[in-house]
Amino acid sequence: MHKLLKILLVIQICISIISCEHKSGTDEDHFEGLVVQYNFQAKKYELVNKKIYSLDKPRSLNSNIAKFFYKVEADVDLDYETPVQLNLIKTSDDLYVAKDVSSLKSISSYKIYEDYYDLNKKLGILTYSTWPKKVVIDGVDGKNTNNAFHFPSRTSTFYLPFDPNDVPASLNPGVIAHEESHGLFYNQVVEDSNISDSLYMANSELLKINHRTSVKCLRKLTCGNLKSLYKNTKVESQIGLEIFATTLDNMEHNHTVLKALDEGFADYAGYVFTKVPNFLSATLGYESESGRFNRVVGSSLNEPLPSVDQLQAIIDGVKGKSNVHSSSLPPSYKMLSRSTSELLTLSYRMAGQVSSLLNMLSKNIDYADMPSNLTKEEYFLKLVTKSLSNMKKVLFAKYTSEKISFDDFFKSVLDVKIVTSNTCSILADNISDDITVEGCVK
């Protein structure tokens, strides 16, 4: 954060030399503020004057777009918290300038949210997620840092403190679009499906089990946190019965896929918003350098997404249940099965493939109806967003009883009107299951 401190010092010196506090009455509805932006190409921060149109009062970060809060625990209901009040000075040329680092970060982040709102409005998808966004800057979450997460059941996004040498998530427009797209995905795919909030949370915890170190009774739900989590779900009556083992296997497989789709869609949305394929690396560079991070929105896949049977073999390998040297598995998945002990890592690995496949498809669909003011990527994001709710039907049909495939997802989000022969070829080459997308099956 020392880079931001240096910027703030420059601001203070400039204020003291060339301007003074402007005393002329009330705050305007539209005003100009000094914000800090990260330039991905130059890999540096820049100070920019920006018009901010959505705040009734410049010093109160509370609007129909977003409400900002400081240092709040993740389990707090933000509806009862006081929004951020900025410490700003209004210069003689009517420019609002932050007087401390927190205010500078907050007003700069708010401007990104305003731009993100404008993109959603441009695409006609405002109603597909909840507004205003509830945002916590430098949130307190125990001892955790270097992270950002969306809490779907509370429609809240938390940005934790970051190492000084990395771009804070709250100042990375790609990360902001990524996190808020989780909320959109949840609204369209999960909410009001047969996955309750409590079941969603329980199955999310299922993916975090370290199968090398956890005691066996945890996975069998005879001890630990998972047992209590499932006691609050609709599958509670099955616990202790033989049928629950099959239900749990299906949910484990399907939640691994669902997490990959959620993360992949969020990565693609961040790419469309920033036009930067590796926007995450500016914030998560420490993971990139350690070899744990591979989430660049690419234009090709090294290997196709696994079929249902392949994915189950990989999951079994992660859990130490089978021989992962099966010839049916791609080389990197054999390696992953041997090297990781959490299914969440597998979901993240596949998320990079999903986002890249979305990117590839965006360049090869029928654009006959595309408005002239949209790019191909923007138009494709719009179309996918408007079709996401079709995945809810898949969840109703399969989530607890049958394994979901990646073909199920693309069959849900690709309208036959935009499918071309290239679309079908790309899907066939990059998904190991049979392709049943309408327009590809003759």
C-alpha positions as CSV (number, residue, x, y, z in Angstrom):
1,M,0.0,0.0,0.0
2,H,3.1,2.3,0.1
3,K,2.5,3.3,-3.5
4,L,-0.9,4.7,-2.6
5,L,0.6,6.5,0.4
6,K,3.1,8.2,-1.9
7,I,0.2,9.2,-4.3
8,L,-1.7,10.6,-1.3
9,L,1.3,12.6,-0.2
10,V,1.6,14.1,-3.7
11,I,-2.1,15.0,-3.5
12,Q,-1.7,16.8,-0.2
13,I,1.3,18.8,-1.4
14,C,-0.5,19.9,-4.5
15,I,-3.5,20.9,-2.5
16,S,-1.5,23.0,-0.2
17,I,0.3,24.8,-3.0
18,I,-2.4,25.5,-5.6
19,S,-5.8,25.3,-3.9
20,C,-7.8,26.0,-0.8
21,E,-11.1,24.6,0.6
22,H,-14.0,25.8,-1.4
23,K,-16.7,27.2,0.9
24,S,-19.6,27.7,-1.5
25,G,-22.6,25.9,0.0
26,T,-24.0,22.5,-0.8
27,D,-22.7,19.4,-2.6
28,E,-23.8,19.0,-6.2
29,D,-25.4,15.9,-7.6
30,H,-22.7,15.6,-10.3
31,F,-19.1,16.4,-9.3
32,E,-15.6,15.7,-10.3
33,G,-13.3,13.7,-8.1
34,L,-9.6,12.8,-8.1
35,V,-9.3,9.0,-8.2
36,V,-6.5,6.5,-8.5
37,Q,-6.6,4.0,-11.4
38,Y,-4.3,1.1,-12.2
39,N,-3.0,1.1,-15.7
40,F,-2.6,-2.6,-16.6
41,Q,-0.5,-2.0,-19.7
42,A,2.0,0.3,-17.9
43,K,1.7,-1.6,-14.6
44,K,1.4,1.5,-12.5
45,Y,-1.1,3.7,-10.8
46,E,-2.4,6.9,-12.3
47,L,-4.3,9.9,-10.8
48,V,-7.3,10.9,-13.0
49,N,-10.1,13.4,-12.6
50,K,-13.4,11.6,-13.1
51,K,-17.0,12.7,-13.2
52,I,-19.0,11.0,-10.6
53,Y,-22.7,11.3,-11.3
54,S,-24.6,8.9,-9.0
55,L,-24.0,10.2,-5.5
56,D,-26.5,12.6,-4.0
57,K,-23.7,13.8,-1.7
58,P,-20.0,13.4,-2.7
59,R,-18.9,12.5,0.9
60,S,-21.4,9.7,1.4
61,L,-20.9,6.5,-0.5
62,N,-24.5,5.5,-0.6
63,S,-26.4,5.4,-3.8
64,N,-28.6,3.2,-6.0
65,I,-25.4,1.7,-7.4
66,A,-23.4,0.8,-4.3
67,K,-23.2,1.3,-0.6
68,F,-19.7,1.2,0.9
69,F,-18.8,0.1,4.5
70,Y,-15.5,0.0,6.4
71,K,-13.9,-3.0,8.2
72,V,-17.0,-5.0,8.9
73,E,-17.0,-8.7,9.9
74,A,-18.4,-11.1,7.2
75,D,-21.3,-12.3,9.3
76,V,-22.7,-8.7,9.9
77,D,-25.9,-7.7,8.1
78,L,-24.7,-4.6,6.3
79,D,-28.3,-3.2,6.0
80,Y,-27.9,-2.0,9.6
81,E,-24.4,-0.5,9.2
82,T,-23.5,3.1,8.5
83,P,-22.1,3.8,5.0
84,V,-18.7,5.2,4.5
85,Q,-18.3,9.0,4.9
86,L,-15.4,10.2,2.8
87,N,-12.8,12.7,4.1
88,L,-12.7,15.0,1.1
89,I,-11.5,18.5,0.4
90,K,-13.1,20.6,-2.3
91,T,-10.5,22.6,-4.1
92,S,-10.9,26.1,-5.6
93,D,-11.5,24.5,-9.1
94,D,-14.4,22.4,-7.6
95,L,-12.4,19.1,-7.6
96,Y,-13.0,16.8,-4.7
97,V,-9.8,15.3,-3.4
98,A,-9.3,12.6,-0.7
99,K,-7.4,13.6,2.4
100,D,-6.5,10.0,3.6
101,V,-5.8,6.6,2.0
102,S,-9.1,5.1,3.0
103,S,-11.0,7.9,1.3
104,L,-8.8,7.7,-1.8
105,K,-9.3,3.9,-2.1
106,S,-13.0,4.1,-1.5
107,I,-13.9,6.9,-3.9
108,S,-11.7,5.2,-6.5
109,S,-13.4,1.9,-6.0
110,Y,-16.8,3.5,-6.1
111,K,-16.0,5.0,-9.5
112,I,-15.2,1.5,-10.8
113,Y,-18.6,0.4,-9.5
114,E,-20.2,3.2,-11.3
115,D,-18.5,2.2,-14.5
116,Y,-19.6,-1.5,-13.9
117,Y,-23.2,-0.3,-13.5
118,D,-22.9,1.6,-16.8
119,L,-21.7,-1.6,-18.6
120,N,-24.6,-3.6,-17.1
121,K,-27.0,-0.8,-18.2
122,K,-25.5,-0.7,-21.7
123,L,-25.9,-4.5,-22.0
124,G,-29.5,-4.4,-20.7
125,I,-28.8,-6.8,-17.8
126,L,-29.2,-4.5,-14.7
127,T,-32.2,-6.6,-13.6
128,Y,-30.3,-9.8,-13.6
129,S,-28.5,-9.0,-10.3
130,T,-29.2,-7.1,-7.1
131,W,-28.6,-3.4,-6.8
132,P,-27.3,-1.4,-5.0
133,K,-24.2,-3.5,-4.3
134,K,-23.0,-3.7,-0.7
135,V,-19.3,-3.3,-0.5
136,V,-16.8,-3.6,2.3
137,I,-13.3,-2.1,1.8
138,D,-10.4,-3.7,3.8
139,G,-12.9,-6.0,5.5
140,V,-12.0,-7.8,8.7
141,D,-12.2,-11.6,8.4
142,G,-10.2,-13.1,11.2
143,K,-6.5,-13.2,10.1
144,N,-7.2,-13.6,6.4
145,T,-5.7,-11.2,3.9
146,N,-5.1,-11.1,0.1
147,N,-8.6,-12.1,-0.8
148,A,-12.0,-10.9,-2.0
149,F,-15.2,-12.8,-1.8
150,H,-18.9,-12.4,-2.5
151,F,-21.4,-13.5,0.1
152,P,-24.4,-14.4,-2.0
153,S,-27.0,-14.9,0.7
154,R,-26.3,-11.4,2.0
155,T,-25.6,-9.9,-1.5
156,S,-22.4,-8.4,0.0
157,T,-18.8,-8.2,-1.3
158,F,-15.8,-8.1,1.0
159,Y,-12.3,-6.9,-0.1
160,L,-9.7,-7.9,2.4
161,P,-6.4,-6.0,3.0
162,F,-3.7,-6.8,0.4
163,D,0.1,-7.0,0.4
164,P,1.6,-3.6,-0.5
165,N,3.2,-4.8,-3.8
166,D,-0.1,-6.1,-5.2
167,V,-3.0,-4.1,-6.6
168,P,-5.8,-4.2,-4.0
169,A,-8.8,-6.1,-5.2
170,S,-11.0,-3.1,-4.6
171,L,-9.0,-1.1,-7.1
172,N,-8.9,-3.8,-9.7
173,P,-11.9,-3.3,-12.0
174,G,-11.6,-6.9,-13.3
175,V,-11.8,-8.3,-9.7
176,I,-14.8,-6.1,-9.0
177,A,-16.6,-7.4,-12.1
178,H,-15.5,-10.9,-11.2
179,E,-16.9,-10.7,-7.6
180,E,-20.2,-9.1,-8.5
181,S,-20.7,-11.6,-11.3
182,H,-20.7,-14.3,-8.6
183,G,-23.8,-12.5,-7.3
184,L,-25.4,-12.5,-10.8
185,F,-24.6,-16.2,-11.3
186,Y,-26.1,-17.0,-7.9
187,N,-29.3,-15.0,-8.7
188,Q,-29.8,-16.6,-12.1
189,V,-28.6,-20.2,-11.4
190,V,-28.8,-21.1,-7.8
191,E,-31.4,-18.9,-6.1
192,D,-34.9,-20.4,-6.0
193,S,-33.5,-23.7,-7.3
194,N,-33.4,-27.0,-5.4
195,I,-30.1,-25.7,-3.7
196,S,-31.0,-23.8,-0.6
197,D,-28.6,-21.3,0.9
198,S,-27.8,-23.8,3.6
199,L,-27.2,-26.6,1.1
200,Y,-25.1,-24.3,-1.1
201,M,-22.9,-23.5,1.9
202,A,-22.6,-27.1,3.0
203,N,-21.5,-28.3,-0.4
204,S,-19.1,-25.4,-0.7
205,E,-17.4,-26.7,2.4
206,L,-17.4,-30.1,0.9
207,L,-15.0,-28.9,-1.8
208,K,-12.6,-27.5,0.8
209,I,-12.0,-30.8,2.6
210,N,-8.3,-31.7,2.6
211,H,-8.6,-35.4,1.8
212,R,-5.0,-36.1,2.9
213,T,-5.3,-34.6,6.4
214,S,-9.0,-34.7,7.4
215,V,-10.3,-37.6,9.5
216,K,-12.5,-40.1,7.5
217,C,-15.5,-39.5,9.7
218,L,-15.7,-35.9,8.4
219,R,-16.6,-37.0,4.9
220,K,-19.0,-39.6,6.3
221,L,-20.7,-36.9,8.2
222,T,-20.3,-38.6,11.5
223,C,-18.2,-35.8,13.0
224,G,-17.2,-32.2,12.4
225,N,-18.7,-29.2,10.8
226,L,-20.2,-30.8,7.7
227,K,-22.5,-32.9,9.8
228,S,-24.0,-29.8,11.5
229,L,-24.2,-28.0,8.1
230,Y,-26.2,-30.8,6.4
231,K,-28.5,-31.0,9.4
232,N,-29.9,-27.6,8.3
233,T,-30.6,-28.7,4.7
234,K,-33.4,-30.4,2.8
235,V,-31.3,-33.6,2.6
236,E,-31.2,-33.9,6.4
237,S,-33.7,-36.7,6.4
238,Q,-31.4,-38.8,4.3
239,I,-28.4,-38.6,6.6
240,G,-27.7,-42.0,8.1
241,L,-29.4,-43.8,5.2
242,E,-27.6,-45.6,2.5
243,I,-29.2,-43.4,-0.2
244,F,-27.4,-40.3,1.1
245,A,-24.0,-41.7,0.0
246,T,-25.1,-41.5,-3.6
247,T,-26.8,-38.1,-3.1
248,L,-23.6,-36.8,-1.6
249,D,-21.4,-38.2,-4.4
250,N,-23.7,-36.5,-7.0
251,M,-23.7,-33.2,-5.1
252,E,-19.9,-33.3,-4.7
253,H,-19.4,-33.8,-8.4
254,N,-22.0,-31.3,-9.4
255,H,-20.8,-28.6,-7.0
256,T,-17.3,-29.0,-8.4
257,V,-18.7,-28.3,-11.8
258,L,-20.9,-25.5,-10.6
259,K,-18.0,-23.8,-8.9
260,A,-15.9,-24.0,-12.1
261,L,-18.8,-22.5,-14.1
262,D,-19.3,-19.7,-11.6
263,E,-15.6,-18.8,-11.4
264,G,-15.2,-19.2,-15.2
265,F,-18.2,-16.9,-15.9
266,A,-16.9,-14.4,-13.4
267,D,-13.4,-14.4,-15.0
268,Y,-14.9,-13.8,-18.5
269,A,-17.0,-10.9,-17.1
270,G,-13.9,-9.4,-15.6
271,Y,-12.1,-9.7,-19.0
272,V,-15.0,-8.1,-20.9
273,F,-15.1,-5.2,-18.4
274,T,-11.3,-4.6,-18.5
275,K,-10.3,-6.0,-21.9
276,V,-7.3,-7.4,-19.9
277,P,-7.0,-11.3,-20.2
278,N,-4.8,-11.6,-17.2
279,F,-6.4,-8.9,-15.0
280,L,-6.3,-11.2,-11.9
281,S,-2.5,-11.5,-12.0
282,A,-2.1,-7.8,-10.9
283,T,-3.8,-8.6,-7.7
284,L,-3.0,-12.3,-7.3
285,G,0.6,-12.2,-8.7
286,Y,2.0,-13.9,-5.6
287,E,0.0,-17.0,-6.5
288,S,1.0,-16.8,-10.2
289,E,4.7,-16.8,-9.2
290,S,4.3,-19.8,-7.0
291,G,2.7,-21.8,-9.8
292,R,-0.7,-22.1,-8.0
293,F,-2.5,-19.7,-10.3
294,N,-3.6,-20.2,-13.9
295,R,-6.6,-18.0,-14.5
296,V,-5.9,-16.1,-17.7
297,V,-8.8,-15.8,-20.2
298,G,-7.1,-17.4,-23.2
299,S,-7.9,-18.0,-26.8
300,S,-7.3,-21.8,-26.7
301,L,-7.3,-24.7,-24.3
302,N,-4.4,-27.0,-23.8
303,E,-6.8,-29.8,-23.0
304,P,-10.5,-30.2,-23.3
305,L,-12.8,-30.0,-20.3
306,P,-13.3,-33.5,-18.8
307,S,-16.3,-35.6,-19.5
308,V,-18.6,-36.7,-16.7
309,D,-16.7,-40.0,-16.3
310,Q,-13.3,-38.4,-16.5
311,L,-14.2,-35.8,-13.9
312,Q,-15.4,-38.5,-11.6
313,A,-12.1,-40.3,-12.0
314,I,-10.3,-37.1,-11.2
315,I,-12.4,-36.5,-8.1
316,D,-11.8,-40.1,-7.0
317,G,-8.0,-39.5,-7.5
318,V,-8.1,-36.3,-5.5
319,K,-9.8,-38.3,-2.7
320,G,-7.3,-41.1,-3.0
321,K,-9.9,-43.6,-4.1
322,S,-8.7,-44.8,-7.5
323,N,-5.7,-45.2,-9.8
324,V,-5.3,-41.8,-11.5
325,H,-2.9,-43.1,-14.1
326,S,-5.9,-44.1,-16.2
327,S,-5.2,-43.6,-19.9
328,S,-8.5,-41.9,-20.3
329,L,-7.4,-38.8,-18.3
330,P,-5.5,-35.9,-19.8
331,P,-1.9,-35.6,-18.5
332,S,-2.4,-32.4,-16.5
333,Y,-5.4,-34.0,-14.7
334,K,-3.4,-37.0,-13.8
335,M,-0.8,-34.7,-12.3
336,L,-3.5,-32.6,-10.5
337,S,-5.1,-35.7,-9.0
338,R,-1.8,-36.7,-7.5
339,S,-0.8,-33.2,-6.4
340,T,-3.9,-31.7,-4.8
341,S,-6.1,-32.9,-2.0
342,E,-9.0,-30.4,-2.3
343,L,-11.7,-30.4,-5.0
344,L,-11.8,-26.6,-4.9
345,T,-8.4,-26.6,-6.6
346,L,-9.9,-28.7,-9.4
347,S,-12.8,-26.3,-9.8
348,Y,-10.4,-23.4,-10.1
349,R,-8.3,-25.3,-12.7
350,M,-11.4,-25.9,-14.8
351,A,-12.6,-22.3,-14.3
352,G,-9.7,-21.1,-16.5
353,Q,-10.8,-23.5,-19.2
354,V,-14.4,-22.3,-19.0
355,S,-13.5,-18.6,-19.3
356,S,-11.2,-19.3,-22.2
357,L,-13.9,-21.4,-23.9
358,L,-16.4,-18.6,-23.5
359,N,-13.8,-16.2,-25.1
360,M,-13.3,-18.6,-28.0
361,L,-17.0,-18.9,-28.6
362,S,-17.6,-15.2,-28.4
363,K,-15.5,-14.8,-31.6
364,N,-17.3,-17.5,-33.5
365,I,-21.1,-17.0,-33.1
366,D,-23.7,-15.5,-35.4
367,Y,-23.7,-11.7,-34.8
368,A,-26.5,-10.8,-37.2
369,D,-28.5,-9.2,-34.4
370,M,-25.7,-7.5,-32.5
371,P,-26.2,-3.8,-31.8
372,S,-23.5,-1.5,-33.3
373,N,-22.6,-0.1,-29.9
374,L,-21.4,-3.4,-28.5
375,T,-18.2,-5.4,-29.0
376,K,-18.5,-9.1,-29.8
377,E,-17.4,-9.9,-26.2
378,E,-20.0,-7.5,-24.7
379,Y,-22.7,-8.9,-26.8
380,F,-21.8,-12.5,-26.0
381,L,-21.7,-11.7,-22.2
382,K,-25.2,-10.2,-22.6
383,L,-26.5,-13.3,-24.3
384,V,-25.0,-15.7,-21.9
385,T,-26.2,-13.7,-18.9
386,K,-29.8,-13.7,-20.3
387,S,-29.7,-17.4,-20.7
388,L,-28.0,-18.4,-17.4
389,S,-31.4,-19.1,-15.7
390,N,-31.8,-22.1,-18.0
391,M,-29.1,-23.8,-15.9
392,K,-31.6,-23.7,-13.0
393,K,-33.6,-26.3,-14.8
394,V,-30.6,-28.5,-15.0
395,L,-30.1,-28.2,-11.2
396,F,-33.7,-29.1,-10.6
397,A,-33.4,-32.2,-12.7
398,K,-29.9,-33.4,-11.8
399,Y,-28.3,-31.8,-8.8
400,T,-28.9,-34.5,-6.2
401,S,-29.7,-37.5,-8.5
402,E,-27.5,-37.3,-11.6
403,K,-24.1,-35.9,-12.7
404,I,-24.0,-32.6,-14.5
405,S,-21.8,-32.1,-17.6
406,F,-20.2,-29.1,-19.2
407,D,-22.3,-29.8,-22.2
408,D,-25.3,-29.2,-20.0
409,F,-24.1,-25.7,-19.3
410,F,-23.4,-24.7,-22.9
411,K,-26.6,-26.3,-24.0
412,S,-28.3,-24.0,-21.5
413,V,-26.6,-20.7,-22.4
414,L,-26.2,-21.0,-26.2
415,D,-29.3,-20.0,-28.1
416,V,-29.7,-21.9,-31.4
417,K,-30.0,-18.6,-33.3
418,I,-26.4,-17.7,-32.6
419,V,-24.9,-21.2,-33.0
420,T,-22.7,-21.6,-36.1
421,S,-20.7,-24.5,-37.5
422,N,-17.6,-23.0,-35.9
423,T,-19.4,-22.9,-32.5
424,C,-20.1,-26.6,-32.8
425,S,-16.5,-27.4,-33.8
426,I,-15.1,-25.4,-30.9
427,L,-17.4,-27.2,-28.4
428,A,-16.6,-30.6,-29.9
429,D,-12.8,-30.0,-29.7
430,N,-12.8,-28.6,-26.2
431,I,-15.4,-30.7,-24.2
432,S,-14.8,-34.4,-23.8
433,D,-18.5,-35.3,-23.5
434,D,-20.8,-35.7,-26.5
435,I,-22.2,-32.3,-27.6
436,T,-25.9,-32.0,-27.5
437,V,-26.2,-28.2,-28.0
438,E,-29.2,-27.3,-30.2
439,G,-27.9,-26.5,-33.7
440,C,-24.9,-28.8,-33.3
441,V,-27.0,-32.1,-33.3
442,K,-28.3,-33.2,-36.7
